[in-house]
Amino acid sequence: MYDFKAQPGADPAELYRDLCAAADALTAGEPDAVANMANVAALLWEFLPDLNWAGFYRVAPAKDGAADELVLGPFVGRPACIRIPFGKGVCGTAAESRATQLVEDVHAFPGHIACDAASRSELVVPVLRNGAVVAVIDLDSPSPARFTPADAAGIEALATLLAERV
């Protein structure tokens, strides 16, 4: 039985150490990327307060044979956009730039894709394997400016841990 929980009152560094340790325990030795993403999405939901969406978009060939795009992966939250082109919205921008996107107000982000009208802020971190994006970790919150640089650093550490597992 798994019972991973954040420690009440933990500072961000401790919270993300515990999150990464839980993710490591759940994904070590498991070769199935979808299973690993599903468990990590559940961990994100369990560990991080004030979210309305937590999960993954994976890189996949576009259905029309064009350039790669992001395709919905395992998540917790309301139904979401299925396909996002690179360079579009917060997730597509993170994938195209291979850089973390910490957005305090999604309504002020040029080209924001509103999958859930309740989302106000967003953190998207690319998962890189050998320098190439294989997925992005996407966190949405109904609160403006919910995410901090400490959150970005913690999710970046998680993305590094998962690079060979998703």
CORTA-V817151 format. One record per pair of residues at least 24 apart in sequence whose ideal C-beta (glycine too) atoms are under 7 Angstrom apart, sorted by sequence separation. I is the first residue (numbers start at 1). GAP is how many residues later the second one is. D is the distance in Angstrom with one decimal. If there is no record, write none. Layout:
((I,GAP,D) (I,GAP,D))
This chain:
((19,24,6.2) (53,24,3.4) (89,24,3.5) (116,24,6.5) (118,24,4.8) (120,24,4.7) (121,24,5.7) (123,24,4.1) (52,25,5.8) (53,25,6.7) (70,25,5.7) (88,25,6.4) (100,25,4.9) (121,25,4.5) (121,26,5.8) (53,27,6.7) (57,27,6.2) (125,27,6.9) (19,28,4.8) (98,28,5.3) (123,28,5.8) (84,29,6.4) (123,29,6.2) (94,30,4.1) (98,30,6.3) (125,30,4.5) (45,31,4.1) (94,31,6.9) (95,31,6.0) (125,31,5.5) (135,31,5.3) (15,32,6.5) (81,32,5.9) (90,32,4.9) (94,32,5.1) (123,32,6.2) (127,32,4.5) (134,32,6.5) (41,33,4.9) (91,33,5.2) (126,33,6.8) (41,34,5.2) (42,34,6.2) (57,34,5.4) (81,34,4.4) (90,34,5.0) (125,34,4.9) (129,34,4.8) (41,35,5.2) (80,35,4.6) (98,35,5.7) (127,35,5.7) (128,35,6.1) (129,35,6.5) (37,36,5.1) (38,36,3.9) (59,36,6.9) (127,36,5.8) (37,37,4.2) (78,38,5.2) (95,38,4.9) (4,39,6.0) (105,39,5.6) (127,39,6.0) (34,40,6.3) (104,40,6.2) (5,41,6.4) (6,41,4.5) (95,41,5.6) (104,41,4.1) (4,42,6.4) (94,42,5.2) (91,45,5.3) (102,45,5.5) (91,47,5.6) (102,50,5.1) (100,52,5.2) (100,56,6.1) (73,62,6.5) (53,63,6.2) (52,64,6.2) (52,66,5.5) (53,66,6.7) (70,66,6.5) (52,67,6.2) (59,74,5.6) (59,75,5.5) (59,76,6.3) (58,77,4.7) (57,78,6.4) (56,79,5.1) (57,79,5.0) (56,80,6.9) (56,81,6.1) (57,81,6.1) (56,82,7.0) (55,83,6.0) (53,85,6.9) (54,85,5.3) (53,87,3.9) (51,88,5.9) (52,88,5.5) (51,89,6.6) (52,89,6.3) (51,90,5.6) (52,90,5.0) (48,91,6.9) (50,91,5.2) (50,93,5.4) (44,95,6.7) (50,96,5.5) (40,122,6.6) (36,126,6.9) (36,129,4.9) (37,129,5.3) (36,130,5.4) (33,132,7.0) (33,133,4.6) (19,135,6.8) (23,135,6.0) (27,135,6.7) (20,137,5.6) (24,137,6.0) (12,138,3.8) (16,138,3.0) (20,138,5.6) (23,138,6.1) (27,138,4.6) (12,139,6.9) (19,139,6.5) (23,139,6.9) (16,141,6.2) (20,141,5.5) (12,142,6.3))
